Amino acid sequence: MTRVAAIDCGTNSIRLLVADADPATGELVDLDRRMTIVRLGQDVDRTGRLAPEALERTFAACREYAAVIKEHGAERIRFVATSASRDAENRDEFVRGVLDILGVEPEVITGDEEAEFSFTGATRELTGRDDLDKPYLVVDIGGGSTELVVGEDHVRAARSVDIGCVRMTERHLVHDGVVTDPPTAAQIEAVRTDIEAALDLAERTVPLREARTLVGLAGSVTTVAAIALELPAYDSTVIHHSRVTLDRVREISDWLLASTHAERSAIPSMHPGRVDVIAAGALVLLAIMERTGAREVVVSEHDILDGIAYRAAEEAQGARA
């Protein structure tokens, strides 16, 4: 086992996993797993730049994570940055700040690389299960983008499309700088149109409808699962590998789109940072299920972060060899 630290910095959140990992067996033992909503992608879709306040929120989280990593004595750190930092003109400022705080340079990965990490993290522990048919379709609904990956034991095809929950909210569900609460029918239709166009694009290279098991990752999916399970508080152990039917996803999506900020905030399992973007995220999940004919989604708490940890352990073991 190799002790590693993996950091996934996305459009909406930054997450840390410190774990002992064995890539050969797929064993991964969590020592510390945490998430902070930093909204790094604030207004990136409109301005093309990372906002100063968004950078400071992210750097504050990095300082907290540096202390945790030092406490656990991780052998290797790997920091992966995804959609927002890919798109930003001033991403060099972000890279310098992370390097100063953590001593490692963030890897601004491509959508295809993001998909590979997500697939590995979500499916490595599913190997050998006879209740889940292959191929898998792994769907990672992030803040800025959604990754769609089809594969069996390895990735067969993948595509990243710009339909994340933050991006869809800021693009279509905001009026005069404020999230419409609840959105109008025209706004919802605009989101749906964007999602369908993105799925059309993904289907050019990814055989979405060939998948036999849909595996859903990241905060939009896990929050929908928490709502479906009617949890009194967010509980990742209960959410992990739970299953939510298409009808239940549709019901939750419809309710979220018709609800007010106060009603969504009152959901006991809802993270405050997701209140304004969860409706768009649920709509992405629903559209994917309707497009592929999936009758249910298998929800995974293991995702790109776990894939990054496996890769960091492989690199550390290779360096020792």
KASUL-V984671 format. One line per field, one symbol per residue. phi: phi as a letter, one per 20 degrees, with the letter a starting at -180 (. if undefined). psi: psi as a letter, one per 40 degrees, with the letter a starting at -180 (. if undefined). A space follows every 50 residues. Layout:
BEGIN
phi->???
psi->???
END
This chain:
BEGIN
phi->.ceccdcdddfdcccccdbeccffenfbdfdbcbccfdlgegmffeemcf fgfffffffffffffgfffffemffbdcddddgfffeefdffffffffff edmcefeeeffffgfffffffedgeegnfeecfdfedecdeefdbcdccd adecfebbbdcecffffffffcdcclncffcefefffffffgfffffffg ffffcdfgeefdceddcnfffffgffffelffafcffffgmfccfgffff fffffffeeegfffffffeefgfdgedfffffffgffffffemfebdeec edbgfffffgfffffffffff
psi->ihhihhhhhaddihihhhihigddeehhhhdhhiihhefdeheddddeih iddddddddddddddddddddefhdihhhhhbddddehdfdddddddddd deeihhhgiiddddddddddddedeeheheehiiiihhhhhaddihhhhh iceihdiihhigfiddddddddfhhfehhhgiiidddddddddddddddd ddedehgdeeiehhhhiiddddddddddefieihhddddheihhiddddd dddddddeiidddddehdehhdeedeeddddddddddddddeeheihhhh ehaddddddddddddddddd.
END
